[in-house]
Amino acid sequence: MQSPLFAHNDSQTQERWSLQNKQMLRVTLGGHDDILARKGTMVAYQGLMEFDAEYQSSNQGRSRAATGEGLDLMRCHGQGTVYLANLAQHIHVVDVEQDGLTVDSSYVLAMDSGLHHEVIAVDSLYGISGSGKYQLNITGRGKVALMTSGAPLMMQVTPDKYVNCDADAIVAWSTGLRVQMQAQTHTSGVWRRRGNTGEGWELSFMGSGYALVQPSELLPPQNAQIGSGLAAQYGMGQQGVRSQNQGNVWS
């Protein structure tokens, strides 16, 4: 059998964390170096691998209920290679060091199990909830795999050059940066997007570090479903695919 498909075979590398391609992560485990990955993101594996739900403490559960930030994780352990992907998102491997990483939990694909993560609040000049108000702070030493919709932009922040980012497009930033959440509008217009520009809340970064922005203001839904119930799985019923796509003729 011959096909251009065979050009997309398994990449060979000595790196523990590597990209199979822009949208698939390859992690090699040696039996003593577990990783934590977003639930349901394993697409293939080789070797003796196991996948277990990761315990969530009561404090983590309360933080998630109150803020909406948190991670549904599974522990990947064993000896072999695991391949992870989610909604064909672009994947980027980041080394977390002393300065730490602050990230929206929606954009985390996987991380070394030795890293610590907790929910933190982002300062708001107006003290109201909105995009970016709560984020996930990851500290320790290890690697984190982040997801973006398309190729991102890494912006350097220096003491003499601060950066403003749309709160719906920002993915992650250096924890050491000073951050303020603000809206470039009059106080009376805080509750709506700025005039007719379509822009709303933004995060302002000051200090020394970096901010990662994606070319999209939304991540595709993590649990996308078409219809509901058994009938919808076969395209039947009011919420089924067949009802929503009348021109698609099949039996």
C-alpha positions in Angstrom: 0.0 0.0 0.0 1.3 3.4 -0.9 -0.1 6.8 0.1 1.1 10.3 1.0 -0.4 9.5 4.4 2.8 7.5 5.2 4.8 10.7 5.2 3.1 11.5 8.5 4.6 8.6 10.4 6.0 8.6 14.0 8.8 11.1 14.5 11.9 9.8 16.1 13.5 12.0 18.8 15.4 11.7 22.1 13.4 14.5 23.6 10.9 13.6 26.4 8.5 16.3 25.2 8.3 16.9 21.5 5.7 17.8 18.8 4.7 15.1 16.4 3.3 18.0 14.4 1.8 21.4 15.1 -1.4 19.9 16.5 -0.1 16.7 18.3 2.1 16.3 21.3 4.4 13.4 21.8 5.6 12.5 25.4 7.9 9.6 26.2 7.6 8.2 29.8 10.1 6.0 31.5 8.1 4.6 34.4 9.0 7.2 37.0 8.1 10.5 35.4 4.3 10.9 35.3 2.5 13.7 33.5 -0.9 15.3 34.0 -3.0 15.8 30.9 -6.4 17.2 30.1 -9.0 14.4 30.4 -9.9 12.8 27.1 -6.9 14.2 25.1 -5.0 10.9 24.5 -5.3 10.0 20.8 -2.8 7.1 20.8 0.0 5.5 22.8 2.6 2.8 22.6 4.0 0.6 25.4 2.6 -0.1 28.8 0.7 3.0 29.7 -2.1 3.7 32.2 -4.5 6.6 32.5 -6.1 7.4 35.9 -8.3 10.3 36.9 -6.3 12.8 39.0 -7.5 13.5 42.6 -8.9 17.0 43.1 -8.6 18.3 46.7 -11.6 20.0 48.4 -9.8 23.4 48.1 -9.4 22.9 44.4 -13.0 22.0 44.1 -14.2 25.0 46.0 -11.9 27.3 44.0 -13.3 26.0 40.7 -16.9 26.3 41.9 -16.3 29.9 42.9 -14.2 31.1 40.0 -14.8 28.8 37.0 -11.0 28.2 36.7 -9.6 24.7 37.2 -8.4 21.6 35.3 -10.0 18.2 34.7 -6.8 16.1 34.6 -5.8 12.5 34.1 -2.5 11.0 35.2 -0.5 9.3 32.5 2.1 6.9 33.8 4.0 3.8 32.6 6.7 3.1 30.1 6.1 4.1 26.5 5.0 7.0 24.4 1.7 8.9 24.6 0.2 11.2 21.9 -2.1 14.1 23.0 -4.2 16.4 21.0 -7.4 18.5 21.5 -9.6 19.9 18.8 -6.7 20.3 16.4 -5.4 23.2 18.4 -1.8 24.3 17.8 0.4 23.1 20.7 3.5 24.8 22.3 5.8 23.3 24.9 6.9 25.8 27.6 9.6 25.5 30.3 8.3 26.7 33.6 11.1 28.0 35.8 11.5 30.3 38.8 9.3 33.1 37.4 6.3 30.8 37.0 3.5 30.9 34.4 0.0 32.3 34.6 -2.5 30.8 32.1 -6.2 30.5 31.4 -6.9 26.8 32.3 -8.8 26.4 28.9 -5.4 26.5 27.1 -3.6 23.8 29.2 -3.1 20.5 27.4 -0.6 18.8 29.7 2.1 19.4 32.4 4.8 17.6 34.4 3.1 16.1 37.5 5.7 17.8 39.8 4.4 21.3 38.9 2.0 23.1 41.3 -1.1 24.9 40.1 -3.6 27.1 41.9 -6.3 29.7 41.0 -5.4 33.4 41.4 -7.4 36.6 41.0 -6.4 39.3 38.4 -6.8 42.9 39.5 -9.8 44.7 38.1 -10.1 48.5 38.3 -13.8 48.1 38.4 -14.1 45.1 40.7 -16.5 43.2 38.5 -16.3 39.7 36.9 -15.2 39.4 33.3 -12.8 37.6 31.0 -9.4 37.1 32.6 -10.6 37.9 36.2 -9.4 34.5 37.4 -6.4 32.5 36.1 -4.3 29.5 36.8 -0.9 30.0 38.3 1.7 27.3 37.6 4.9 27.2 39.6 7.9 24.9 40.0 10.2 23.4 37.4 9.0 21.4 34.5 7.2 21.6 31.2 3.7 22.7 30.3 2.0 22.1 26.9 -0.3 25.0 25.9 -2.9 25.2 23.1 -3.8 28.1 20.9 -6.2 28.7 18.0 -3.6 29.2 15.3 0.0 30.4 15.5 0.4 32.7 18.5 2.3 36.0 19.1 4.9 36.2 21.9 5.2 39.8 23.2 8.1 40.9 25.3 7.3 43.1 28.2 10.0 45.4 29.6 10.0 48.2 32.2 9.9 50.8 29.5 7.5 48.9 27.1 4.3 47.6 28.6 1.8 45.6 26.6 -2.0 45.6 26.4 -3.9 42.5 25.3 -7.5 41.6 24.7 -8.7 39.6 27.7 -10.3 37.1 25.3 -7.2 36.6 23.2 -4.5 36.3 26.0 -3.3 32.8 26.6 -0.5 33.0 29.2 2.1 35.4 30.7 5.0 35.5 33.1 3.7 35.3 36.7 6.1 38.1 37.8 4.4 40.7 35.6 2.1 43.3 37.2 -1.3 43.0 35.7 -4.4 45.2 35.6 -7.7 44.5 34.0 -9.3 47.6 32.4 -11.6 48.9 29.8 -10.7 51.8 27.6 -14.0 53.5 27.9 -16.0 55.9 30.1 -17.2 54.4 33.4 -20.8 54.5 32.2 -19.9 52.2 29.4 -18.0 49.5 31.3 -20.8 47.0 31.0 -20.7 47.0 27.2 -18.0 46.7 24.6 -16.3 49.9 23.6 -18.6 51.9 21.3 -18.9 50.2 18.0 -15.3 48.9 17.9 -16.3 45.4 19.2 -13.5 45.6 21.8 -14.1 45.1 25.5 -11.9 44.2 28.5 -8.2 44.1 28.2 -5.2 43.2 30.4 -2.3 45.6 30.8 1.1 44.0 31.6 4.0 45.9 33.2 7.5 44.7 34.4 9.8 42.2 32.8 8.6 39.0 31.1 6.4 37.9 28.2 2.7 37.6 27.2 1.4 35.0 24.8 -1.5 36.0 22.5 -3.5 33.8 20.1 -5.0 35.0 16.8 -8.5 34.3 18.1 -10.7 35.7 20.9 -12.3 32.3 21.5 -11.1 28.7 22.0 -13.4 26.1 20.4 -15.8 24.5 22.9 -14.0 21.8 24.9 -17.0 19.5 25.0 -18.6 20.2 21.6 -21.8 18.1 21.0 -24.2 17.9 18.1 -27.7 17.2 19.5 -28.4 15.1 22.6 -29.6 11.7 23.5 -29.4 8.4 21.7 -31.5 9.5 18.7 -29.2 12.5 18.1 -26.2 10.2 17.9 -27.7 8.8 14.8 -28.8 12.1 13.4 -32.5 11.8 14.4 -34.8 14.0 16.4 -35.2 17.8 16.6 -31.6 18.2 17.8 -30.0 15.6 15.5 -27.7 16.2 12.6 -30.3 15.0 10.1 -32.8 17.6 11.3 -30.2 20.4 11.1 -28.8 19.4 7.7 -31.8 18.8 5.5 -29.7 18.8 2.4 -27.5 15.9 3.5 -29.4 13.0 2.0 -28.6 9.6 3.6 -30.6 6.7 4.9 
